[in-house]
């Protein structure tokens, strides 16, 4: 198979995969909105929350509001993230709006706590799947990305500020109790998005500098069953007159549940080993998920 043909196959595979992720995301978000939130006058954070709030106060069609309020963010996304992202995003938003307009979902429950939790879960699932498919169905993240480049505030901080404003208005206009339940909806949705986008398993990248690096490498690959990458390095700290010492720097990625064991096994080999740990959002390939533990 030629390289050109292989690239075409990979491209088509990604198109099909993205299409189904976005489609399932639209369905999940539709269930969350029409099956839980809309019939019970609950809202969420972000552009979707603003649309729900305005729809309740003005009785304007929610599908129309979702499209109108997201259009400015799609335009920003076009310039910030590219044409493909903008096309996918506007298609997903239109798909969600059409689904809300033409399809009815049976009301699942009237229990306020269940509405908050599961409404947020399905809405978060839909948003997360859309992100996995390469787009968004809520423009808040695009706005936060744009503002983070113009201000010293982080993306997470901007999203938090936006949602504080939304829920403050909700508390004033709808009452404290509906606003608190809506806040619970937002928390459930945001946590679900994290699970879908970053994975249920969370990973940590570990850089290890040890004078007994070969023993550490063998322990990780043979005992823990994990892949490693070895970098050639030189010690930066040395006394006057000492020669540079070449060292092997080991990098590996493990699940958070395995951190304690990894540190324990390294300490058995070299109690003076230097470890640097960083959060890893997602992984692909390698031997991260292999479970051959000694």
C-alpha positions as CSV (number, residue, x, y, z in Angstrom):
1,X,0.0,0.0,0.0
2,X,1.4,3.4,-1.0
3,X,1.8,6.2,1.6
4,X,-0.7,8.3,-0.3
5,X,-3.3,5.5,-0.2
6,X,-2.6,4.9,3.5
7,X,-3.1,8.6,4.3
8,X,-6.5,8.6,2.5
9,X,-7.6,5.6,4.4
10,X,-6.6,7.2,7.7
11,X,-8.4,10.4,6.7
12,X,-11.6,8.6,5.8
13,X,-11.4,6.6,9.0
14,X,-11.2,9.8,11.0
15,X,-14.1,11.4,9.1
16,X,-16.4,8.4,9.8
17,X,-15.3,8.3,13.5
18,X,-15.9,12.0,14.0
19,X,-19.3,11.8,12.3
20,X,-20.5,9.1,14.7
21,X,-19.1,10.8,17.7
22,X,-20.8,14.1,16.9
23,X,-24.1,12.2,16.0
24,X,-24.1,10.4,19.3
25,X,-23.2,13.6,21.1
26,X,-26.2,15.4,19.5
27,X,-28.5,12.5,20.6
28,X,-27.1,12.5,24.2
29,X,-27.4,16.3,24.5
30,X,-30.9,16.2,23.2
31,X,-31.9,13.6,25.8
32,X,-30.4,15.7,28.5
33,X,-32.2,18.8,27.4
34,X,-35.7,17.5,26.4
35,X,-35.8,14.5,28.7
36,X,-34.7,16.2,31.8
37,X,-33.8,20.0,31.8
38,X,-36.4,21.7,29.6
39,X,-39.6,20.2,31.0
40,X,-38.5,21.0,34.5
41,X,-37.2,24.6,33.8
42,X,-33.6,23.8,34.8
43,X,-30.6,25.4,33.1
44,X,-26.9,24.6,32.6
45,X,-23.8,26.7,32.3
46,X,-22.3,28.2,29.2
47,X,-24.1,29.2,26.0
48,X,-26.6,26.4,26.5
49,X,-27.4,27.7,29.9
50,X,-27.9,31.3,28.6
51,X,-30.2,29.9,25.8
52,X,-32.3,27.9,28.4
53,X,-32.6,30.9,30.7
54,X,-33.7,33.3,27.9
55,X,-36.1,30.7,26.5
56,X,-37.8,30.4,29.9
57,X,-38.1,34.2,30.3
58,X,-39.1,35.1,26.8
59,X,-40.7,31.8,25.5
60,X,-38.6,32.2,22.3
61,X,-37.9,28.8,20.7
62,X,-34.9,27.2,22.3
63,X,-33.5,25.7,19.1
64,X,-33.5,29.1,17.5
65,X,-31.7,30.6,20.5
66,X,-29.0,27.9,20.6
67,X,-28.2,28.6,17.0
68,X,-28.3,32.4,17.3
69,X,-26.2,32.6,20.5
70,X,-23.5,30.2,19.1
71,X,-23.0,31.9,15.8
72,X,-20.6,34.6,17.1
73,X,-18.5,31.9,18.8
74,X,-18.4,29.8,15.6
75,X,-17.1,32.8,13.8
76,X,-14.4,33.3,16.4
77,X,-13.6,29.5,16.2
78,X,-13.2,29.9,12.4
79,X,-10.3,32.4,12.9
80,X,-8.9,30.7,16.0
81,X,-9.1,27.0,15.2
82,X,-9.7,26.8,11.4
83,X,-12.3,26.1,8.8
84,X,-12.8,22.4,9.5
85,X,-13.5,23.1,13.2
86,X,-16.0,25.8,12.3
87,X,-17.8,23.6,9.7
88,X,-18.1,20.7,12.2
89,X,-19.3,23.0,14.9
90,X,-22.0,24.8,13.0
91,X,-23.2,21.4,11.6
92,X,-23.3,19.9,15.2
93,X,-25.2,23.0,16.5
94,X,-27.7,22.9,13.7
95,X,-28.1,19.1,14.2
96,X,-28.8,19.7,17.9
97,X,-31.3,22.5,17.1
98,X,-33.2,20.4,14.5
99,X,-33.3,17.4,16.9
100,X,-34.8,19.6,19.7
101,X,-37.3,21.0,17.3
102,X,-38.5,17.8,15.5
103,X,-38.0,15.1,18.1
104,X,-39.7,14.6,21.5
105,X,-38.2,12.7,24.3
106,X,-40.2,11.1,27.1
107,X,-39.9,12.8,30.4
108,X,-37.9,10.4,32.6
109,X,-38.5,11.7,36.1
110,X,-39.9,14.6,38.1
111,X,-37.4,14.2,40.9
112,X,-35.4,17.4,41.1
113,X,-32.2,15.7,42.2
114,X,-32.3,13.1,39.5
115,X,-33.1,15.8,36.9
116,X,-30.0,17.8,38.0
117,X,-27.6,14.9,38.0
118,X,-28.8,12.9,35.0
119,X,-29.7,16.0,32.9
120,X,-26.2,17.2,33.5
121,X,-24.8,13.8,32.8
122,X,-26.4,13.4,29.4
123,X,-25.7,17.0,28.4
124,X,-22.1,16.6,29.4
125,X,-21.9,13.3,27.6
126,X,-23.1,15.0,24.4
127,X,-20.7,17.9,24.7
128,X,-17.8,15.6,25.5
129,X,-18.5,13.3,22.5
130,X,-18.7,16.4,20.2
131,X,-15.3,17.5,21.5
132,X,-14.0,14.1,20.8
133,X,-15.4,14.5,17.2
134,X,-13.4,17.7,16.7
135,X,-16.1,20.4,17.4
136,X,-18.2,21.9,20.2
137,X,-22.0,22.3,20.7
138,X,-21.5,25.0,23.3
139,X,-19.4,28.1,22.3
140,X,-18.2,28.9,25.8
141,X,-14.9,27.1,25.4
142,X,-14.2,29.1,22.1
143,X,-14.9,32.4,23.9
144,X,-12.6,31.3,26.8
145,X,-9.8,30.3,24.4
146,X,-10.1,33.7,22.7
147,X,-10.2,35.8,25.9
148,X,-7.3,33.8,27.5
149,X,-5.0,35.1,24.7
150,X,-6.1,38.7,25.4
151,X,-6.0,38.6,29.2
152,X,-3.9,37.0,31.9
153,X,-6.8,34.8,33.0
154,X,-6.7,31.1,32.2
155,X,-9.3,29.3,30.1
156,X,-10.7,27.5,33.2
157,X,-10.9,30.8,35.1
158,X,-12.8,32.5,32.2
159,X,-15.3,29.7,32.0
160,X,-15.8,29.9,35.8
161,X,-16.4,33.6,35.7
162,X,-18.9,33.2,32.8
163,X,-20.8,30.6,34.7
164,X,-20.8,32.5,38.0
165,X,-22.5,35.4,36.1
166,X,-25.0,33.0,34.5
167,X,-26.0,31.4,37.8
168,X,-26.2,34.7,39.6
169,X,-28.7,35.9,37.0
170,X,-30.5,32.6,37.3
171,X,-30.7,33.0,41.1
172,X,-32.1,36.5,40.7
173,X,-34.6,35.7,37.9
174,X,-35.7,32.1,38.8
175,X,-35.1,31.9,42.5
176,X,-32.4,30.5,44.7
177,X,-33.6,26.9,44.7
178,X,-33.8,26.5,40.9
179,X,-30.4,28.2,40.6
180,X,-28.8,25.7,43.1
181,X,-30.3,22.7,41.2
182,X,-29.0,24.2,38.0
183,X,-25.6,24.6,39.5
184,X,-25.7,20.9,40.4
185,X,-26.5,20.2,36.7
186,X,-23.5,22.2,35.6
187,X,-21.2,20.3,38.0
188,X,-22.5,16.9,36.8
189,X,-22.1,18.1,33.1
190,X,-18.6,19.4,33.6
191,X,-17.4,16.3,35.4
192,X,-18.9,14.1,32.6
193,X,-17.1,16.2,30.0
194,X,-13.8,15.6,31.8
195,X,-14.4,11.8,31.8
196,X,-15.4,11.7,28.1
197,X,-12.6,14.0,26.8
198,X,-9.8,13.0,29.0
199,X,-10.8,9.4,29.8
200,X,-11.9,7.7,33.0
201,X,-8.3,6.6,33.7
202,X,-6.0,9.5,34.5
203,X,-2.3,9.2,33.7
204,X,0.9,10.7,35.0
205,X,4.1,11.1,33.1
206,X,7.1,10.4,35.3
207,X,10.7,11.5,34.5
208,X,13.3,9.6,36.5
209,X,16.9,10.5,36.9
210,X,18.9,7.9,38.7
211,X,22.5,6.7,38.8
212,X,21.1,3.2,38.5
213,X,18.9,3.9,35.5
214,X,19.3,0.5,33.8
215,X,17.9,-1.3,36.9
216,X,15.0,1.2,37.0
217,X,14.3,0.7,33.3
218,X,14.2,-3.1,33.7
219,X,11.9,-2.8,36.7
220,X,9.4,-0.7,34.8
221,X,9.4,-2.8,31.7
222,X,9.7,-6.2,33.2
223,X,7.9,-5.9,36.6
224,X,5.3,-3.2,35.9
225,X,4.9,-4.1,32.2
226,X,5.1,-0.4,31.1
227,X,6.9,1.1,28.1
228,X,9.8,3.6,28.7
229,X,11.7,6.1,26.7
230,X,15.4,6.7,27.6
231,X,17.0,10.1,26.9
232,X,20.7,10.8,27.0
233,X,21.5,13.6,29.4
234,X,24.3,15.3,31.4
235,X,24.3,16.2,35.1
236,X,24.1,20.0,35.4
237,X,25.3,20.3,39.0
238,X,28.9,19.5,39.7
239,X,31.7,20.9,41.8
240,X,34.6,22.9,40.4
241,X,37.0,20.6,38.5
242,X,34.6,17.7,38.2
243,X,33.9,16.2,34.8
244,X,30.5,16.1,33.2
245,X,28.6,12.9,34.0
246,X,26.4,11.4,31.3
247,X,23.2,9.9,32.6
248,X,20.2,8.1,31.2
249,X,16.9,10.0,31.8
250,X,13.9,7.6,31.9
251,X,10.4,8.7,31.0
252,X,7.3,6.5,31.5
253,X,3.5,7.0,31.7
254,X,1.4,5.1,34.3
255,X,-2.1,5.4,35.7
256,X,-2.5,7.4,38.8
257,X,-3.4,4.2,40.7
258,X,0.1,2.9,40.0
259,X,2.1,5.9,41.1
260,X,2.5,4.7,44.7
261,X,3.9,1.3,43.5
262,X,6.2,2.9,41.0
263,X,7.7,5.2,43.6
264,X,8.1,2.3,46.0
265,X,9.9,0.1,43.5
266,X,12.2,3.0,42.5
267,X,13.0,3.7,46.1
268,X,14.1,0.0,46.6
269,X,16.6,0.4,43.7
270,X,17.8,4.0,44.4
271,X,16.5,6.0,47.3
272,X,18.2,9.1,45.9
273,X,16.5,9.0,42.5
274,X,15.0,12.3,41.3
275,X,11.4,12.1,40.1
276,X,9.3,14.7,38.2
277,X,5.6,13.9,37.7
278,X,3.2,15.6,35.3
279,X,-0.5,15.1,34.6
280,X,-1.2,13.5,31.2
281,X,-4.7,14.2,29.8
282,X,-4.8,11.3,27.3
283,X,-2.6,8.7,25.7
284,X,-2.5,6.6,22.5
285,X,-0.5,3.5,21.6
286,X,2.4,2.2,23.6
287,X,2.0,-0.1,26.6
288,X,0.0,2.2,28.9
289,X,-3.0,-0.1,29.2
290,X,-1.2,-3.4,29.3
291,X,-1.7,-5.1,32.6
292,X,1.2,-7.4,33.0
293,X,2.1,-6.8,36.6
294,X,4.7,-8.7,38.6
